[in-house]
Amino acid sequence: MSVASIGEVVWVIGIVAWYVVRYPFERRARRVRVTSSRRSPTDTAGLAAALFGMSIVPAFYVATGFPKFADYPAHAWVVGLGALVFVMGLWTFRRTHKELGRNWSISLEIREKHQLISSGLYAVVRHPMYTSFLLMAVGQMLLLSNWVVGLAGILGFALLFFLRVGKEERLMLEFFGPEYRAYMDRTKRIIPYLY
Ligand code: SAH
C-alpha cells in the first residue's frame, strides 16, 4: 500500500469516527427545547462550506482521484503527522461534546436551562469545538496529498468560523452578560495564549 493510500484510509476512518461521536448528540439535541434561535442564512452558508470542504471534496477525491493535477508526492512523515493531528482533533471534538452536553447545537441557539460552560477545555479557549475543526482541517491537508483538497478543508473551516464566531459571542453576551464578558477576558478564541 502506498503512503498516499494510507493517508486516504486514515482520513476515511477519521471521518467515520467523527460521525460516530456526533450522532448521539444530534439525537439528544432534538429533545432539548430551543428558547432562542439565531440560525441565519449566513450561518447555514458557513455550515455548508465546512461540509463541502471537509467532507464532500475529500470524499470525492478519495473515491475518484479528482482533481489529479493538484496531487503532490506523499511523504510518510507528513502523513504520519496528519494522522496525529487528526486524532488530536477527534479527541478534542469528543471532549467538547461531553463538556457542552445538552447545551450543544449545530447552529446558534440558546436552549432551555442553558448553562455557560467554562471548565475543562472551555477553561483553555472559549471555542474548543472550533479548535477541533481546525485540527481536523489541518489533518486533512496533511493526510491527503493534494493542494485543492487541502485548501478546501482550510477554506471550509475558515468560512464556518469567521461567519459565525462574532455572532456567537454576541449571542452569549446577550444571554449571559457580565459572566460571559469576564469569561472572554480570561480566554482566547481557539488557540491557547495566541488567538
Ligand atoms: N463555540 C463553541 C460551541 C460550539 S456549539 C465551541 O467551539 O466549543 C454552538 C452552540 O454552543 C451555540 O448554540 C452556543 O450558544 C453554544 N455555546 C457556545 N459557547 C458556549 C459555552 N461556553 N457554554 C455553553 N454554550 C455555549
Residues whose N, C-alpha, C, O or C-beta is under 5 A from the ligand:
A	BS01	SAH	T96 N103 W104 S105 S107 L108 E109 I110 Q115 L116 I117 R126 H127 P128 M129 Y130
